[in-house]
Amino acid sequence: MGEIDDAIERADREAFTKDPPKTLKGQIGFLLKQFGSAKAVAAEIGGTAESVNRYQRGARKHARADVAAKIDDALRQCWQPLVRKRWQKQAATTGGITVETRARFGYVAPIGTTDDGRFRRLTVHLPPEYARRLFDARDAGAGDRQMSQIIAEGFKDVYFQDGGARAMGLSDVEINNIDYLDLDH
């Protein structure tokens, strides 16, 4: 995954409203409901159906570290998928997203103005249309280059041009050398 994909994943995890079960027995119980059988859960976590049944009965209180990590991964993939979709829908329709980044921004500007790229640390709230475009691009399998271009267009409109109030001759804003990038809703 790329930097922007990772930022979207972090924002998805932060959108969870309720923590998943903490105990091994609770985690296995949830996974059994999701996958339907001990055999299917065992295939997902790399164990045996008998081990899964022992976890569920409470005969084993702790799993090996590698199995516990796989249980945690499987649990997080299944836990509250509707919450993730709900926050993405809200961001794409009414709320927008806040992008915090430190990156090199370059742009094409009219003659007589500076267009030298330089590192900037920016926190900008982008309107819902950019959130929708970003999520749609990600769902379509776009890479970081295409997604960073969507963010750059949003920064151009909102930050550099202030919604049409300044820098109207500015075009083609680019984000390069992303130091970090974080998304919030």
C-alpha positions in Angstrom: 0.0 0.0 0.0 1.0 3.5 -0.5 1.2 6.5 1.8 -2.3 7.8 0.9 -3.8 4.3 1.2 -2.2 4.0 4.7 -3.6 7.4 5.7 -7.1 6.3 4.6 -6.8 3.1 6.6 -5.7 5.0 9.7 -8.7 7.3 9.4 -11.0 4.2 8.9 -9.7 2.7 12.1 -10.1 5.9 14.0 -13.7 6.0 12.9 -14.6 2.9 14.9 -17.2 3.8 17.6 -16.9 0.6 19.6 -13.8 -1.5 20.4 -13.8 -5.1 19.3 -14.0 -7.9 22.0 -10.9 -7.9 24.2 -10.9 -11.5 25.4 -9.8 -14.4 23.2 -13.1 -16.2 23.8 -15.1 -13.1 22.7 -12.9 -12.6 19.7 -13.3 -16.2 18.5 -17.1 -16.0 19.2 -17.3 -13.0 16.9 -15.2 -14.6 14.2 -17.3 -17.8 14.4 -20.4 -15.7 13.7 -18.7 -14.0 10.8 -17.2 -17.1 9.2 -19.8 -19.6 10.1 -17.7 -22.5 11.3 -14.6 -23.4 13.4 -13.0 -24.8 10.2 -13.4 -21.5 8.3 -12.0 -19.5 11.3 -9.1 -22.0 11.6 -8.3 -21.5 7.9 -8.3 -17.7 8.4 -6.0 -17.7 11.4 -3.8 -20.6 10.5 -4.8 -23.0 13.2 -6.9 -26.1 13.6 -10.7 -26.3 14.1 -10.0 -28.0 17.5 -7.9 -25.1 18.6 -10.6 -22.7 17.6 -13.2 -24.7 19.6 -10.9 -24.7 22.7 -10.6 -20.9 22.4 -14.3 -20.6 22.2 -15.0 -22.9 25.2 -12.4 -21.0 27.2 -10.2 -24.0 27.6 -7.3 -21.9 26.3 -7.1 -18.4 27.6 -4.2 -17.2 25.4 -3.1 -17.9 21.8 0.5 -18.0 20.6 1.7 -14.6 19.6 1.6 -15.4 15.8 -1.9 -16.8 16.0 -3.0 -13.9 18.3 -1.8 -11.4 15.6 -3.7 -13.3 12.9 -6.9 -13.3 15.1 -6.5 -9.6 15.6 -6.1 -9.0 11.9 -9.1 -11.1 11.0 -11.1 -9.3 13.7 -10.2 -5.9 12.5 -11.1 -6.8 8.9 -14.6 -7.8 10.0 -15.3 -5.4 12.8 -17.8 -2.7 12.1 -17.4 -2.5 8.3 -20.6 -0.3 8.2 -18.9 2.3 10.4 -16.2 2.7 7.8 -18.7 3.1 5.0 -20.8 5.5 7.0 -17.9 7.9 7.7 -16.7 7.7 4.1 -20.2 8.5 2.9 -20.5 11.4 5.3 -17.2 12.8 4.2 -18.1 12.4 0.6 -21.5 14.0 0.9 -21.5 16.6 3.6 -18.5 16.7 5.8 -15.4 16.6 3.6 -12.0 15.6 4.9 -9.1 17.3 6.6 -5.7 16.6 5.1 -2.6 17.3 7.1 0.7 16.9 5.3 4.3 17.9 5.0 5.4 17.7 1.4 7.0 19.6 -1.4 4.5 21.6 -3.3 5.2 22.9 -6.8 3.0 24.7 -9.2 2.9 26.6 -12.5 2.4 30.3 -11.9 2.4 33.4 -14.1 5.6 35.1 -15.1 7.0 37.4 -12.5 5.8 35.2 -9.5 7.7 32.5 -7.8 6.8 29.0 -8.7 9.7 27.2 -7.0 8.6 24.1 -5.2 9.2 24.0 -1.5 8.3 22.0 1.6 5.2 23.2 3.3 3.3 21.8 6.3 -0.4 22.3 5.6 -3.6 21.3 7.3 -6.5 21.9 4.9 -10.2 20.9 5.1 -11.2 19.8 1.7 -14.9 19.9 0.6 -16.9 16.7 0.1 -16.3 16.5 -3.7 -12.6 15.9 -3.1 -13.3 13.2 -0.5 -15.7 11.5 -2.9 -13.2 11.6 -5.7 -10.4 10.3 -3.4 -12.5 7.4 -2.1 -13.8 6.6 -5.6 -10.2 6.6 -7.0 -9.0 4.3 -4.1 -11.9 1.9 -4.7 -11.0 1.8 -8.4 -7.5 0.8 -7.5 -5.7 4.1 -8.2 -2.2 4.5 -7.1 -0.7 7.2 -4.8 0.2 9.3 -7.8 -3.5 9.7 -8.9 -4.7 10.1 -5.4 -2.1 12.7 -4.6 -3.2 14.6 -7.7 -6.7 14.8 -6.3 -5.4 16.1 -3.0 -3.2 18.6 -4.9 -6.3 19.9 -6.9 -8.1 20.3 -3.6 -5.2 22.2 -2.1 -5.0 24.4 -5.2 -8.7 25.4 -4.9 -9.0 25.7 -1.2 -5.6 26.8 0.1 -3.7 28.4 -2.8 -6.6 30.1 -4.6 -8.9 30.5 -1.5 -12.0 29.4 -3.4 -11.4 31.9 -6.2 -10.4 34.9 -4.1 -6.7 34.9 -5.1 -3.9 33.4 -7.3 -6.3 32.8 -10.2 -3.3 32.4 -12.6 -2.1 29.5 -10.6 -2.3 26.1 -12.3 -1.1 22.5 -12.0 -0.3 22.2 -8.3 1.8 19.1 -7.6 2.6 17.3 -4.4 6.0 15.6 -4.3 8.3 14.1 -1.6 5.5 13.5 0.9 7.1 13.5 4.4 3.9 12.5 6.1 0.2 12.6 5.3 -2.8 12.1 7.6 -6.6 12.3 6.9 -9.4 13.0 9.3 -13.1 13.5 8.9 
